[in-house]
Amino acid sequence: MNAQTIVVTRPTGQARQLIEQLTASLKQGQADLPQILSLPLLTIVPKGAESDGAQVDPLARSIDKALQDADLTIFVSPNAIECTMRLLGKSWQDIAKQIIPIGVMGGSSKLALQHHGIGLEVNPTPVLIPKKNEDWDSEGLWQTLQSLNWDWSKRKALIFKGEGGRDWLADTLRSAGANVEAISVYTRVPLNGDNPAWKAIEQIDLSQSLWLLTSSEAVRHLGKLMQEQFTETLLYASAICPHQNIGEAAKAVGFGKVFICEPGDEALIQASQVWLSLNSSQ
């Protein structure tokens, strides 16, 4: 029996998709599959409510108003896209007086836009995304935005995000002179220490575990709960992180081995395969 375990720490819906892709990939090249566990360290809770036909949610009204004079919109994640579209409840191009370019930081967000038909219209919405996987972050998107050659002092940027989180891009746009409005469309609820998902974690051999970490906030929450609930530490566990900032957070909470891969599910899966291969040969 394979003692290796891969722990996927994304919110439940996103974790399911990654686990399915990871399992399918591993079946092609490995006879003895590792155990794959879902530990959703954060749950995404959309803000606002659907319109009931008689009353429009105040947040939806404020978003609609903000879009009327926006020159650029930025979605920080697929969650931001799904929660915003849920609030608005109508076609993206029906919202504003003009087509508004959209900036995203990665391939998952681009796919989420396409799921809503955005970027696929007859007169397509321009979708700005860093060309290279290794640039799928705030810094990479800022480099892409600079190719617009805009006078930012005459532009308004609207950023859809979750509560808290990293404000580097908003601060950078403001420093360039842009009028920036950031709207929180979801919150993140940490996993309780008494959640049944922890029971499976208690049974694994941490020295044979690989943790896929995709959120610095989730990593910090993990570190706190591990300290409170477990006698073992993460010193002998391995982690794969798609960004240097997440990797630093992983080191800070005690992971003994931290590997950085490119952003995107494909890179996470490839890095997992490499770890499994190397760990099996030891």
C-alpha positions in Angstrom: 0.0 0.0 0.0 1.3 3.4 -1.0 2.0 5.5 2.2 2.4 8.7 0.2 -0.3 11.4 0.7 -1.1 14.5 -1.3 -3.1 17.1 0.6 -5.0 19.6 -1.5 -5.8 22.7 0.5 -8.0 24.7 -1.8 -11.7 25.5 -1.2 -13.9 22.5 -1.9 -15.1 23.3 -5.4 -11.7 24.2 -6.7 -10.1 21.3 -4.9 -12.4 18.8 -6.5 -11.4 20.0 -10.0 -7.7 19.8 -9.2 -8.0 16.3 -7.5 -9.8 15.0 -10.6 -7.1 16.3 -12.9 -4.3 15.1 -10.6 -5.8 11.6 -10.3 -6.3 11.2 -14.0 -2.7 12.3 -14.6 -1.2 10.0 -12.0 -3.2 6.9 -13.3 -1.4 7.3 -16.6 2.1 6.9 -15.1 1.8 5.2 -11.7 0.5 1.8 -10.7 0.5 2.5 -7.0 -1.4 5.7 -6.5 -1.0 7.9 -3.5 -3.8 8.9 -1.2 -5.2 12.3 -2.1 -7.0 14.2 0.6 -9.0 17.5 0.5 -8.4 19.9 3.4 -10.3 23.1 2.5 -8.4 25.5 4.7 -10.6 28.4 3.6 -14.2 28.5 2.4 -15.2 31.2 -0.1 -18.5 33.0 0.9 -19.9 35.3 -1.7 -21.1 38.7 -0.4 -24.6 40.1 -1.2 -27.6 38.2 -2.4 -29.3 37.4 -5.7 -31.9 39.9 -6.8 -35.4 38.6 -6.0 -36.9 40.6 -8.8 -38.2 43.3 -6.5 -35.1 44.5 -4.8 -31.5 44.7 -6.1 -28.7 44.0 -3.6 -26.9 47.3 -2.6 -23.5 45.8 -3.4 -24.8 44.9 -6.9 -26.0 48.5 -7.3 -22.6 49.9 -6.2 -20.8 47.6 -8.7 -23.1 48.6 -11.5 -22.5 52.3 -10.7 -18.7 51.9 -10.5 -18.6 50.2 -13.9 -20.2 53.1 -15.7 -17.0 55.2 -15.8 -14.4 52.5 -15.3 -11.6 52.2 -17.9 -10.3 48.9 -16.7 -11.5 46.1 -14.5 -9.3 43.6 -12.7 -10.4 40.3 -11.2 -7.8 38.9 -8.7 -9.1 35.3 -8.9 -11.7 33.0 -10.4 -13.6 33.4 -7.1 -13.8 37.2 -7.8 -15.3 36.5 -11.2 -17.9 34.0 -10.1 -19.0 36.1 -7.1 -19.2 39.3 -9.2 -21.2 37.7 -12.0 -23.5 36.1 -9.4 -24.2 39.6 -8.0 -24.8 41.3 -11.3 -26.9 38.6 -12.8 -26.6 39.8 -16.4 -24.3 39.8 -19.4 -21.0 41.7 -18.8 -21.3 43.8 -21.9 -24.8 44.8 -21.0 -23.6 46.6 -17.8 -21.6 49.6 -19.0 -21.8 52.2 -21.7 -18.6 50.9 -23.3 -16.6 47.7 -23.5 -14.3 47.6 -20.5 -11.0 45.7 -20.8 -10.4 43.1 -18.1 -7.2 42.2 -16.5 -6.6 38.8 -14.9 -3.5 37.1 -13.4 -3.8 33.6 -14.6 -5.3 30.9 -16.9 -7.9 29.8 -14.4 -9.4 33.3 -14.3 -9.4 33.5 -18.1 -11.3 30.2 -18.3 -13.8 31.5 -15.7 -14.4 34.6 -17.9 -15.0 32.4 -20.9 -17.5 30.3 -18.9 -19.5 33.5 -18.7 -18.9 34.2 -22.4 -16.5 37.1 -21.7 -13.9 37.5 -24.3 -15.9 35.3 -26.7 -18.5 37.9 -27.8 -19.0 39.1 -31.4 -17.1 42.2 -30.4 -14.9 40.6 -27.8 -14.0 42.1 -24.4 -10.2 42.6 -24.3 -8.8 40.2 -21.7 -5.3 41.2 -20.5 -3.2 38.3 -19.0 0.6 37.9 -18.7 1.8 35.7 -21.6 4.1 33.5 -19.6 2.9 31.1 -16.8 5.7 32.2 -14.5 4.4 35.8 -14.7 0.8 34.9 -13.5 0.7 37.2 -10.5 0.2 40.9 -9.6 3.6 41.9 -10.8 3.2 40.1 -14.1 -0.2 41.7 -14.7 1.2 45.1 -14.0 3.9 44.6 -16.6 1.2 43.6 -19.1 -0.9 46.7 -18.2 2.0 49.0 -18.9 2.0 47.8 -22.5 -1.3 49.8 -22.8 0.8 53.0 -22.6 -2.0 54.8 -20.8 -1.8 58.0 -18.8 -2.9 56.5 -15.6 -3.8 59.9 -14.1 -6.8 59.9 -16.5 -7.9 56.4 -15.9 -10.1 54.6 -13.4 -9.4 51.0 -12.5 -11.9 48.8 -10.7 -10.6 45.8 -8.8 -12.8 42.9 -7.7 -11.3 40.9 -4.8 -11.9 39.2 -1.5 -11.8 40.8 1.9 -8.2 41.3 3.0 -5.6 39.9 0.7 -2.7 41.5 -1.1 -3.0 45.1 -2.1 0.2 45.4 -4.1 -1.4 46.0 -7.5 -3.9 48.5 -6.2 -1.1 50.4 -4.5 1.0 50.3 -7.6 -1.8 51.6 -9.8 -2.4 54.4 -7.3 1.3 55.3 -7.3 1.1 55.5 -11.1 -1.7 58.1 -10.7 -4.8 55.9 -11.4 -8.1 56.3 -9.7 -8.5 52.9 -8.1 -11.7 51.5 -6.5 -11.4 48.1 -4.9 -14.6 46.2 -4.2 -14.7 43.0 -2.0 -17.2 40.5 -3.4 -16.4 37.5 -1.1 -15.0 36.6 2.3 -12.8 33.7 3.3 -13.9 31.6 6.3 -11.1 29.5 7.9 -11.7 25.8 8.5 -12.6 25.0 12.1 -10.3 22.9 14.2 -13.1 20.4 14.9 -14.0 19.9 11.2 -14.0 16.1 10.3 -11.5 16.7 7.5 -8.8 16.9 10.2 -9.4 13.3 11.2 -7.8 12.0 8.0 -4.8 14.3 8.4 -4.2 12.9 11.9 -3.7 9.4 10.3 -1.1 10.3 7.7 2.7 10.0 7.9 3.8 13.6 7.6 7.2 12.6 6.3 5.4 11.0 3.3 3.0 13.9 2.7 3.0 16.5 0.0 0.9 19.6 0.6 -0.3 21.7 -2.4 -0.5 25.3 -1.0 -2.1 28.1 -3.1 -2.9 30.8 -0.6 -0.6 32.5 1.9 -3.6 33.2 4.2 -4.6 29.5 4.1 -1.0 28.6 5.0 -0.9 30.9 8.0 -4.2 29.4 9.2 -2.8 25.9 8.7 0.3 26.8 10.8 -1.9 28.1 13.7 -4.1 25.0 13.7 -1.2 22.5 13.5 0.4 24.2 16.5 -2.8 24.1 18.5 -4.0 20.5 17.6 -1.0 18.3 16.6 1.9 17.0 18.6 3.8 16.5 15.3 5.2 19.4 13.3 5.4 20.0 9.6 9.2 19.8 9.7 9.2 16.5 7.8 6.4 17.4 5.4 6.9 18.7 1.9 5.0 21.6 0.2 4.6 22.8 -3.4 3.7 26.5 -3.8 3.0 28.4 -7.1 4.4 31.7 -5.8 7.4 32.8 -3.8 5.2 34.6 -1.2 3.3 31.4 -0.5 6.6 29.5 -0.2 7.8 32.0 2.4 4.6 31.5 4.4 5.1 27.8 4.2 8.6 28.0 5.5 7.4 30.3 8.3 4.9 27.8 9.6 7.5 25.0 9.7 7.4 23.0 6.4 10.8 21.3 6.1 10.8 21.1 2.3 9.3 23.8 0.2 9.3 23.7 -3.6 8.2 26.6 -5.9 6.5 25.8 -9.2 5.0 28.0 -11.9 1.4 29.1 -11.4 -1.5 27.0 -12.8 -2.9 23.5 -12.1 -0.8 21.9 -14.8 2.4 23.1 -13.1 1.1 21.9 -9.7 0.4 18.4 -11.2 3.8 18.2 -12.9 5.6 19.2 -9.7 3.6 16.6 -7.8 4.6 13.9 -10.2 8.3 14.9 -9.8 8.0 14.8 -6.0 6.3 11.4 -6.0 9.0 10.0 -8.3 11.8 11.3 -6.2 10.2 10.3 -3.0 9.5 6.8 -4.2 13.2 6.3 -5.1 14.5 7.2 -1.7 
